[in-house]
Amino acid sequence: MMANAFQSAGDNTLEQMMMTLCTELYEAASQFANKPLFVFPATRWQAADSLTYGELVTRAAAASAVLSEYTSLGQRALLLFPTGAAFWEAFMGCLSTGVIAVPLHVPNLNRNSEQFASLCQDCEPSVLVVDDSVAEVLNKRRDQHPYFDGLPVVTPSQWRNQTAAPRFDAAAQDIAFLQYTSGSTSRPKGVQISHANLLSNLRFICERMQLDAQHDRAVTWLPHYHDMGLVGSYLGAMFARLTSWCIPPEEFVLRPLHWLQLMSDHKVTISGGPDFGYRHCLEKIRDDDLLGLDFSSWRVAFVGAEKVRSETLARFVKRFSGCGFRREAFFPCYGLGEATLMATGGPVDAAPVIKQVSTAALARQQITPPSSPDDETSLSGSGQCFDGSCVLIIDTAGEPLPDEQIGEVCLAGPSVTRGYFQRQDLNAEQFFELSLDGQSHRFLRTGDVGFLSAGELFITGRNSELMIVRGKNLHPEDIEERVCAADAAIAPSGVLVFSTEINGQEELIVSAELQRTAIRQISPETVVAAIRYAVNLSFGVNPAEILLLRPATLPKTTSGKLRRLAFRQSYIDDEISCIYREINS
C-alpha cells in the first residue's frame, strides 16, 4: 500500500530550524576554504574558471550587499546566467539576504517570448540579476521586453570589487527559490522551495548515495536552472563538500564525449542525468573514442527526471563495460520539483530492479506476468523512499492501493513543498490530507502513474497524458519506446505520440523524426509499415495517422522533454511540415 510510512522522521530541533543553505555553505567554507567547489573547464561556451568554497562565501556576501540596495526579504530576483561562477555568486547572494531567487535559462533576447513574459508576470520580480553580456543585449532590446520595464539590473561587475560580511537573514522555513516547472505538459508554474525542504532533500541524496567529502568527486552537464541540475548536481556537491567539474548542457549535446573524458581524467565517482543523456552517448560516441577511457571509479550513475528505460541501461552497460563501467553503478531515481527533487532512489551499489510484465495487461492498467515473449514489457524500478517520507499509490477515488496495483503516485514528507507561488487553486487540487497510523499527513498528488512492488517504485506514465483509444488506456512513453525500436531510420528520442478526436472518435497519431543520414536512403512506406506493425503488435491499436519528420522538428522544453500539448495543437492547426504522412483508411 505504501512505502516507508514516516519511520525515523526526526524532530525539528532548534538547531535544524536555524539551518539554511547559507549556514551550510559557511560551515563548509570553514572546513574547506581553499577546496575547489565548482570547476568550469574551457569550452566554446565558456572560459575556464573555478570557485572555491571560501571564494563563494566571500563573493556571495558582496553580492548580497549590492542586492540589498534594490530588494528585500521575501521579494523575488530573476537570475539569467549561462553556466559559470557568476550564477552561484548571485544565487547564494540572494539566499543570504532572504531574497527569493528565480533561476531561469537565458532566453532569446532578440525577440519577445509570451511564455517568458507570462513567467515574469507570475513571479513579479523586484530586480533582474544577469551577467554583463546578457545585460548588454538586454539594454539594446528593451523594447522587445516590456515586462522588464522599471526593473533595476544588477551584474557581477557591481559586486566583484566589493567586500562585505556574510549575512544570514533567512530562516529555515523561508522560501529559498522558486523552481519553475519545464512546461512539458502545462504552462510553467513556480514551486516554492524552502531552506528546510532543500536541506531535507540534500540530506536524503547524500545519505542514499553515501557521498563522502574525502573520496567522492562529481561531474555535471545538467542545467543550473532545472531541479535535477540545481539541487541534485550543484547543490548536492556543495552539501557533501565535493569538487564538481561543470560543463554547459550545450557542450554535452554537441560533445557528449567531453562529459565522459572528465569522468575518466578526474576519477569521478558521482555523475548522471536523464535517460536521454545516456542514449545520447550511445548514439554520438564512436568506438575509437573509448580508447583510454576508465570508468572504474564511477560508483553512482544516477538516472531520472524522465522514464527510466531498462533497454537504455542494458545498452549502456554493454557498450561501456569494457571501460570499467559496472551495472551496479546505475542509481535509478524518481522525483519532481514539487518534492524539492528526489523522492525515491537506490539503494546504492545495487543493480537496477527490472520487472517483466504483460504489455496487454499494462494497457489495461494491470500488472501480470507476460504470456509470451511478444507480450513482454520491461519496467525499471525508480528506487525506494527514505526514512521520514512516504510513497502512496491511490485509485481514482483517492483510496490507497496495495502492491502491484497501478494508480496515482502520492508523496509526503519534509521535502514536499508548500506548493506553487500565488496559485491557491492548483495547491488545493494537488495537495490533500490523509490520516495514517492515527496521524494526519499532507500528501502531494504527483500526476504520475505507477505501482509499488516490495518497496520499489515503478513509474508507468502520467495521468495528464493518458490516452484512451478503442477502450484501451495507453501511455505515450510506452508507445514511443516501441516506435523508436521499430526501424533503424527513426531518430532515437525523436518520437512523439498523442490522441485526438477524428470523426467523433479518439484516434492515435504517431510522429517520428528520421535520422539525418537516412532521409534519402530509405523507403518511407517501409518505415511506416514497421511503425504500424510494432504498435499493432504491442498495443492492439492501429494508428490513424503516421507522420515522418525531419530531425529537430518536435518541440521540446529547455530540459529536453517533449512538449506534447504544443505539438498536438500544431497538428490540429495543420501547421506540421512532414517528409511523408500516411492516413489509415
Secondary structure, 3 states (H helix, E strand, C coil): CEECCCCCCCCCCHHHHHCCHHHHHHHHHHHCCCCEEEEECCCCCCCCEEEEHHHHHHHHHHHHHHHCCCCCCCCEEEEECCCCHHHHHHHHHHHHHCCEEEEECCCCCCCCCHHHHHHHHHHCCCEEEECHHHHHHHHHCHHHCHHHCCCCEECHHHCCCCCCCCCCCCCCCCEEEEEECCCCCCCCCEEEEEHHHHHHHHHHHHHHHCCCCCCCCEEECCCCCCHHHHHHHHHHHHHCCCCEEECCHHHHHHCHHHHHHHHHHCCCCEEEECHHHHHHHHHHCCHHHHCCCCCCCCCEEEECCCCCCHHHHHHHHHHHHHHCCCHHHEEEEEECHHHCCEEEECCCCCCCCEEEEEHHHHHCCECCCCCCHHHEEEEECCCCCCCCCEEEEECCCCCECCCCECEEEEEECCCCCCCECCCHHHHHHHEEEEEECCEEEEEEEEEEEEEEECCEEEEEEEHHHCEEECCEEECHHHHHHHHHCCCCCEEEEEEEEEEEEECCEEEEEEEEEECHHHCCCCCHHHHHHHHHHHHHHHHCCCCCEEEEECCCCCCECCCCCECHHHHHHHHHCCCCCCCEEEECC
